[in-house]
Amino acid sequence: MHRRFSRREFLIAAGTVAAVSASRESSAAPRASVIPFERLSDAAEKSARRIVDMHVHFDEKNPNFIGDLVKVCERLNMTACVLTPYPNRKLIAEAAKQYPTRIVPFGFVDLDAPDVVQQVEELHTLNYRGLGELEFVKKPYTDPAYMPVYELANRYGWVVLFHTGIVLRKKFDEPEDVASHRMRAFYLEEIARRFPKITVVGAHCGNPEYQWAAEVARWNPNVFFDLSGSTLTKMHARLSEFRNIFWWSSTEEGTKSPENDPSAFVKLVFGSDTSLDGIERVLAQYRALFEACDVPARTQSLILGGTLAKILGLPE
Ligand SMILES: [Zn+2]
């Protein structure tokens, strides 16, 4: 509902070459070391290779979106959390029933809509598994007006994806009531603590406030971040700097982590936030990050899918 055009179209409209240069970078991106699958059983191999993409926006302009998505999912052994505008809720609810290993329905609601609570209740009856991407809010995420939605999400034990950090501008010539400061990563700390049954995922790792994002994730077991957006393009030549941001590996300074994994990077999850043909490019960017930061193979598979598969209880 919020997007008039895709992010790629937006970048082109904005006169940048970021999207073009990003795709060039990915073809040259180094591959991270591979998991030694020969030592794993078939089932373990399959789950180690599993990808869960936390950040797939439903594309209202593609009449064959579901078919195209399922094809990509089959090719990549991927499950997509489909961020679905409220008017499209029934279509994706049906698709999720038909493809339970490929599609997980998430409700892309407007927190400022007067009937947002009723929308969320209806999404629950349609077997939605969470909300997101919450963004373009009129007030900071911790405003009391939004608490009834978080209370419901907490009761349902949902995963909620919040946009964090810098946000695109859709209109260049007209006034727009949108501001990134209302969506700063540190707001997620209060939501995670007041609503401990919500799994809070921050999109874009707070770009550019990565330090705040990582510290909030470090102290809160129910907080994770994805690295979708421009960050992995911006940082492609200095990805090792993320070692200083996710710094607490194998120390006693972190909280409980998935599978008790000692790597600080386990607080990341995979999210692409791109068109269907761009998902592999983002995967290559994540793998370049893994290589630059020596992320262990076991942690890689949790980031790329294991963590979310467990939280969402996905079928094999
Ligand atoms: Zn976003």
Boltz pocket constraint, residues with backbone or C-beta under 6 A from the ligand:
constraints:
  - pocket:
      binder: B
      contacts: [[A, 133], [A, 135], [A, 162], [A, 163], [A, 164], [A, 203], [A, 204]]
      max_distance: 6.0
